[in-house]
């Protein structure tokens, strides 16, 4: 089954806790603290696997967790790092934060993306020894790993998209101009999944063509499999619109052309603006009057038009040559740029999770698992980002708790290794 959309939960490993331990050795009095640090939690990493063509592996398994870091031990032994979790996806997969829809990564641009970072390991008690506190009996817990609900959306990487009503000859066309072998039959919806084919123009020249199925009237609003497959047109650099000139489906070719273009615009206005070549197919079944009428209709719109009879290769080479020439003038395949996740989304569940503030020496340590996501998106160099972060601290009650515990101007506040001076 072709699956091109999946929602999953990913959780990076928590950092291991630091150890509280003291050196004990014969003839060595007061050996002092020697607790090791906890290990870092494993990351959740997406990698491209060119052997995959669908997201079917995510249909039944929805939660993916990396290994936690191991706690520290005595004798200053640090805990082992948690193993990274590698999730393999097809090339062209777009990873989005589920609630906001923000793009986290486009797996067509790179082959590896760290989607959730493992938490840092906590410090052992050796880090807290001072001249006045030589036997610290506390250590720091490890940081929680990041957790995200993400949507995986496969968008095929194709230079040319074949569009048109069912049974107009798209599958036949891609089968004769490329090495693709789609199912071909004289009934609707023979093709139930997008089909990719490489069209070779010469020893070092080729482009990728995609047969996009499921386009009918209402597809732009989700009728039939419209939305399931229209997303695959979004990356195409240009379109070849295949039309049955003979009107064998009790529709006129002019109606076919207008309906499909209208559905493209309803789904995404940018699709209707893609460069388009029109291929009038089944000319062997059409009358001279039908052929002339449709040619005039398309040429009046200023679009390139080619008549073809795909099964016998009539006109197909001229069509492919024109497509290759047009591609040479167009920008590369669309790649999606990463977008920031809105702070409102990051903070949605914070009231239920709370926080803890502890003072150690002259440093105030704040622990709040929900803050991990916020910190990952805070830019210390951006004034507006810092202002928003300060409002988060105030609205969550963290600043009120700091003030209750006696924080004063100039004191150091540490929130998961982000340190700053308190300014009232």
C-alpha positions in Angstrom: 0.0 0.0 0.0 1.3 3.5 -0.9 1.4 5.6 2.3 2.7 9.2 2.0 1.5 10.7 5.3 2.1 9.7 8.9 1.9 11.2 12.4 4.5 10.0 15.0 5.8 10.9 18.4 9.6 11.1 18.8 11.4 11.3 22.2 15.1 11.8 22.7 16.8 10.1 25.6 17.1 11.8 29.0 20.5 12.6 30.3 21.8 10.3 33.1 21.9 11.6 36.6 25.2 12.7 38.2 26.5 10.5 41.0 27.1 11.3 44.7 30.1 9.3 45.8 33.3 9.7 47.9 36.7 8.3 47.4 37.5 5.5 49.8 41.0 4.0 49.9 43.0 2.4 52.6 45.4 4.9 54.2 43.7 7.8 52.4 41.7 9.9 54.9 38.9 12.1 53.6 39.3 11.2 49.9 36.8 13.7 48.9 33.9 13.6 46.3 34.5 11.5 43.2 31.0 11.1 41.7 31.0 10.9 37.9 28.7 12.7 35.4 25.7 11.2 33.8 25.8 10.3 30.1 24.1 12.3 27.4 20.8 11.0 26.1 20.6 9.6 22.6 19.3 11.8 19.8 16.5 11.0 17.4 17.9 11.3 13.9 16.2 11.1 10.5 18.2 9.7 7.6 17.3 9.3 3.9 17.1 5.8 2.6 16.9 5.7 -1.1 15.5 2.1 -1.0 12.3 3.4 0.6 9.5 4.8 -1.5 6.6 5.1 1.0 6.0 5.8 4.7 4.3 2.5 5.2 6.7 1.6 8.0 5.1 4.3 10.2 1.5 3.0 9.7 1.5 0.9 12.9 4.3 2.1 15.0 3.7 5.7 16.2 6.2 6.2 19.1 10.0 6.3 18.7 12.3 6.8 21.7 16.1 7.0 21.9 18.1 5.4 24.7 18.6 7.3 28.0 22.1 8.2 29.2 23.4 6.1 32.0 24.0 7.6 35.5 27.4 8.4 36.7 29.3 6.2 39.1 31.9 6.4 41.8 35.6 6.8 41.1 34.7 9.6 38.7 33.3 7.2 36.1 31.0 9.0 33.7 27.8 7.3 32.5 27.6 5.9 29.0 26.0 8.0 26.3 22.6 6.8 25.2 22.5 5.3 21.7 21.0 7.5 19.0 17.8 6.3 17.3 18.0 6.4 13.5 14.7 6.7 11.7 14.9 6.1 7.9 12.6 7.9 5.5 12.3 8.1 1.7 13.9 11.0 -0.1 11.5 13.9 -0.4 10.0 13.5 3.1 9.0 16.8 4.7 9.1 16.8 8.5 6.7 19.2 10.3 5.8 20.0 13.9 2.3 18.5 14.0 0.3 21.2 15.8 1.7 24.3 14.1 2.6 22.7 10.8 6.0 24.4 10.9 8.6 22.8 8.6 11.4 21.3 10.7 13.3 19.7 7.8 13.1 18.8 4.2 14.8 15.5 3.6 15.4 16.2 0.0 18.0 18.8 0.9 20.1 16.7 3.2 20.5 13.1 4.2 20.5 13.5 8.0 18.5 15.6 10.4 18.7 15.6 14.3 15.0 16.1 15.1 15.2 15.7 18.9 18.3 16.3 20.9 19.2 14.1 23.9 19.4 15.7 27.3 22.8 16.5 28.8 24.0 14.4 31.6 23.9 15.7 35.1 27.0 16.7 37.0 28.4 14.5 39.7 29.2 15.9 43.1 32.9 16.4 42.2 31.7 19.6 40.4 30.3 21.1 43.6 33.3 20.8 45.9 34.6 24.2 47.1 37.1 25.2 49.8 34.2 25.7 52.2 32.2 22.7 51.1 34.5 19.8 50.7 31.9 17.0 51.0 29.0 17.9 48.8 26.3 15.3 49.2 24.3 16.3 46.1 24.6 16.0 42.3 22.5 17.3 39.4 19.9 15.3 37.5 20.3 14.9 33.8 18.3 17.1 31.4 15.2 15.6 29.8 15.4 14.9 26.1 13.3 16.8 23.6 10.0 15.4 22.6 8.0 16.3 19.5 4.9 15.2 17.7 5.7 15.4 14.1 4.0 14.8 10.7 5.9 13.1 8.0 4.7 14.1 4.5 6.2 12.5 1.4 6.4 14.8 -1.6 7.8 13.1 -4.7 10.9 14.6 -6.3 10.0 15.0 -9.9 10.9 17.5 -12.6 7.7 17.0 -14.6 4.3 16.1 -13.4 1.7 14.4 -15.6 -1.8 15.6 -14.8 -5.2 15.0 -16.3 -8.4 13.0 -15.8 -8.3 9.2 -15.3 -8.0 7.2 -18.5 -6.6 10.0 -20.7 -3.4 8.1 -21.3 -0.9 9.4 -18.7 0.3 5.9 -17.7 0.7 5.0 -21.4 2.7 8.1 -22.0 5.1 7.6 -19.1 5.6 3.9 -20.0 6.7 4.8 -23.6 9.0 7.7 -22.8 10.7 6.2 -19.7 11.5 2.9 -18.1 8.5 3.0 -15.7 6.1 0.1 -15.9 2.7 1.2 -14.6 -0.4 -0.8 -14.7 -2.3 0.1 -17.9 -6.0 -0.9 -18.5 -9.0 0.6 -20.2 -10.9 1.6 -17.0 -10.7 4.4 -14.5 -8.2 4.5 -11.6 -5.9 1.8 -12.9 -3.1 3.8 -11.4 -3.6 4.0 -7.6 -0.1 5.3 -6.6 2.2 7.9 -8.2 4.6 6.4 -10.7 8.1 7.8 -11.3 10.0 7.3 -14.5 13.4 8.6 -15.7 13.3 10.1 -19.2 16.7 9.8 -20.8 17.6 12.5 -23.3 21.2 11.5 -23.9 24.3 9.9 -22.2 24.4 12.6 -19.5 20.9 14.2 -19.8 17.7 13.1 -18.2 14.8 14.2 -16.0 12.3 12.6 -13.7 8.6 12.4 -14.7 5.7 11.5 -12.3 2.3 10.2 -13.3 0.0 11.8 -10.7 -3.2 9.7 -10.3 -6.5 10.5 -8.6 -7.3 13.9 -10.3 -11.1 14.3 -10.8 -13.5 17.2 -10.3 -13.4 18.2 -6.6 -9.9 16.8 -6.1 -8.7 20.2 -4.8 -11.3 19.9 -2.0 -10.4 16.4 -1.1 -12.9 14.4 -3.3 -11.6 11.0 -4.1 -7.9 10.8 -3.5 -7.3 14.4 -4.5 -5.4 15.7 -1.5 -3.5 12.4 -1.2 -1.8 12.9 -4.6 -2.0 16.7 -5.3 0.8 17.2 -2.7 3.2 15.3 -5.1 2.6 18.0 -7.8 3.9 20.7 -5.5 7.6 19.9 -6.1 7.3 19.6 -9.9 9.1 22.2 -11.9 6.6 22.0 -14.7 3.5 20.1 -15.8 2.4 18.2 -18.9 -1.4 18.3 -19.0 -2.6 15.2 -20.9 -6.1 15.6 -22.4 -8.3 13.2 -24.3 -9.0 15.1 -27.5 -11.6 12.6 -28.7 -13.9 13.3 -25.8 -14.4 9.6 -25.3 -15.5 10.0 -21.7 -18.6 12.1 -22.7 -16.8 15.3 -21.8 -15.2 17.9 -24.1 -11.4 18.3 -24.0 -12.0 22.0 -23.2 -14.0 21.0 -20.1 -11.3 18.6 -19.0 -8.6 21.2 -19.3 -10.5 23.8 -17.3 -11.6 21.5 -14.6 -8.2 20.1 -13.8 -6.6 23.5 -13.7 -9.3 24.8 -11.4 -8.7 21.9 -9.0 -5.0 22.7 -9.0 -5.7 26.3 -8.1 -8.2 25.3 -5.3 -5.5 23.1 -3.7 -2.6 25.5 -4.1 -2.6 28.6 -6.2 1.0 28.2 -7.0 0.3 24.9 -8.8 -1.9 26.7 -11.3 1.0 29.0 -12.1 3.5 26.3 -12.9 4.7 26.2 -16.5 2.5 23.9 -18.5 2.6 22.0 -21.8 -0.6 20.5 -23.1 -0.6 17.1 -24.8 -3.7 16.3 -26.8 -3.8 12.5 -26.7 -5.9 9.9 -28.6 -5.8 11.8 -31.8 -6.5 8.6 -33.7 -10.0 8.6 -32.2 -10.7 12.3 -32.7 -12.3 14.0 -35.7 -10.4 16.7 -37.6 -12.9 19.2 -36.2 -12.3 18.1 -32.6 -8.5 18.4 -33.1 -8.6 21.8 -34.7 -11.0 23.2 -32.1 -8.9 22.1 -29.1 -5.7 23.3 -30.7 -7.2 26.7 -31.3 -8.5 26.7 -27.6 -5.0 26.0 -26.2 -3.1 28.3 -28.5 -5.4 31.1 -27.6 -4.2 30.7 -24.0 -0.6 31.0 -25.1 0.4 27.5 -24.0 2.6 25.1 -26.0 0.5 22.3 -27.6 1.5 18.9 -29.0 -0.7 16.3 -30.5 0.2 12.7 -29.6 -0.9 9.1 -29.9 1.0 7.6 -27.0 0.6 3.9 -27.7 2.3 4.2 -31.2 4.8 7.0 -30.1 3.3 9.5 -32.5 4.4 13.0 -31.4 5.9 11.8 -28.1 9.5 12.7 -29.0 8.6 16.3 -29.9 6.7 16.6 -26.6 9.6 15.3 -24.6 12.1 17.5 -26.4 9.9 20.5 -25.6 9.7 19.5 -21.9 13.5 19.2 -21.7 14.0 22.6 -23.3 11.6 24.2 -20.9 13.3 22.5 -17.9 16.6 24.0 -18.9 15.2 27.5 -18.3 13.5 26.7 -14.9 14.8 26.8 -11.3 15.6 23.5 -9.5 13.1 21.4 -7.7 11.4 23.2 -4.8 12.9 22.6 -1.3 11.2 23.7 1.8 13.1 25.9 4.2 12.9 25.2 8.0 10.5 27.4 9.9 10.4 28.4 13.6 7.9 26.6 15.8 5.6 29.3 17.4 6.3 29.8 21.1 2.6 29.4 21.8 2.9 25.8 20.6 6.0 25.1 22.7 4.3 26.4 25.8 0.9 24.8 25.4 1.3 22.2 28.1 3.5 24.0 30.6 1.0 24.7 33.3 0.5 21.0 34.1 4.1 20.2 34.4 5.5 22.8 36.9 9.0 23.6 37.9 11.5 23.4 40.8 13.9 26.1 41.9 16.9 25.2 44.1 19.7 27.5 45.3 23.2 26.0 45.4 25.8 28.4 46.7 25.0 31.6 44.9 23.4 30.0 41.8 19.7 29.5 41.4 18.9 26.3 39.4 15.6 26.0 37.7 14.3 22.6 36.6 11.3 22.4 34.3 11.0 19.7 31.7 8.6 21.7 29.5 11.3 24.4 29.3 13.6 22.2 27.2 11.7 22.9 24.0 11.6 26.6 24.7 15.3 26.8 25.3 16.0 25.0 22.0 14.3 27.8 20.1 15.5 30.8 22.1 18.1 32.9 20.3 20.3 34.8 22.8 21.3 37.2 20.0 17.7 38.2 19.2 16.1 40.9 21.4 12.5 39.9 20.7 13.3 36.3 21.4 14.8 37.2 24.8 11.9 39.5 25.6 9.5 36.6 24.9 11.6 34.3 27.0 11.4 36.7 29.9 7.6 36.9 29.6 7.5 33.1 29.7 9.5 33.1 33.0 7.1 35.7 34.4 3.8 34.1 33.3 4.9 30.6 34.4 5.7 31.8 37.9 9.4 31.1 37.8 10.4 34.7 38.4 8.0 34.9 41.3 9.6 31.8 42.9 13.1 33.2 42.4 12.1 36.4 44.1 10.5 34.4 47.0 13.8 32.6 47.5 15.7 35.8 47.7 17.2 36.4 44.3 18.7 39.9 43.9 20.1 41.8 41.0 23.3 40.3 39.7 22.6 36.8 41.0 23.2 33.9 38.6 20.2 31.9 37.4 20.8 28.5 35.6 18.1 26.9 33.5 19.5 23.7 32.0 22.9 25.2 31.4 21.6 28.5 30.1 23.0 31.0 32.7 22.1 34.6 33.0 22.3 37.4 35.5 19.0 38.3 37.2 17.8 41.7 36.3 14.5 42.9 38.1 
